[in-house]
């Protein structure tokens, strides 16, 4: 799967980039209780709580996303950023432009309005807006973290066993798997200048994969992988002859406990 081909995937990744940005900035500016100070109505906030409770019932034994902001939609994210614009203007620049961007993405995310899918020009518009928003966030984050506007970052990642990045805690959750299970990882990154990215995936004790523009990885576990804290690492880089870390620009890791097959 090529990153540029799936509009729905790109919309979801952009949504998560905005959630992560909101959490990072407002937790710093508003303190530990920032979620109740975002400016959304009580009804909208209560709706997030209800959605989370419904997900808990559906996925009682699964690896559930628990961060409340992940149950907010594009409308809520736009409301939060606009109502706290003083904290976000350094990221997005022109407020009116940002509002138009988010209104368009909100419309594209509406399944009732596009039951038959997006038209080609709408797909191109959605991809362009997603790319512009993520590039702005990448430029802001790069300046904040390195004082240089130059390196790409991983925005989000997920696999078929419930891992998500950014992590709920400091590091990846550990998931129990067994030989014969498949690991499927999808990664999204963004470059400060909007350049296309290359991806590489490596299963611990497995062969190193070649760099590719394909942002997805599938691997079948074998008995050779049995052990605790087995790592799947995913890397990104941009097509320049310099990088943040020798041959790559950002790496993250999903952790697995690979258990023997039951006898």
C-alpha positions, 0 to 999 in steps of 0.5 A: 500500500502506497501512502498517497493512495488511501485518502481515508488513511491520510484523513485518519493520520491527519486527525491523529496529528492534530490530536497529538498536537492539541494534547502537547500544546494545551497540556503545557499551556493549560496544565493537567486538567486541560481536557476540561478547559478546551472550550468545547461544550459539555455535551460534546465532552460527554459525547467523547466519554460515551463513545469511549464507554461504548468502545470498552463494551465492544472491545472488552478483551482488546487493546483499547485506545483510552485517551479521551481526545481520540474520541473527538471528531474533526468538528471538535478538533477545529473548535478546540484549536480555534477557541485556543488560537493564541496557542496554535497560531505559531503552527498554522499561520492564517486562522481563516485558511486553517478553518477552511482547511478543517471544514473541508476535511470535516466534510470529506470525513462525513460518510453520509455526504460521500456515500459513493466515495469522493470524486477525483478532484476531491481526493486530490484536494483532501490529500493536499490539505492533509499534506499541508497541515502535517507539513506545518505541524512538522515544521513547528515541531522540528523548530521546537525540538531541534531549533532547525526546520529540517528533519521529518518525523513519524506522525502515527503508526498502528498494527493489527495487534492493537499497538498505536503510536504515539504511545499511551505511555512513555513506551510501546505496550507489550502484546503477546503473540505466537509463531504463525501470527502475522504482524502488519504495521502501517506508518505515517510520517511528514516532512517539513517541506512536504517531500515524499518519504521512504520507510524501512521496517525490521523485525528483531532477529530478522533480515533488514528490509530495503528502504521503500516508499511503501509505508506498510509492512507484513511479517509472519512470526516463526519459532525463531522469534520466541522470546520476551520484548521482541521488537519491530522497528520502523524507520523513516527518512527523506530523500536527501544526503543528510539525516538526523541519525546517520541513515534515518531521521526517526525510528519507533518500536512496537514490542511483542512477547512471542510465546511458544505454541500451546501444546 
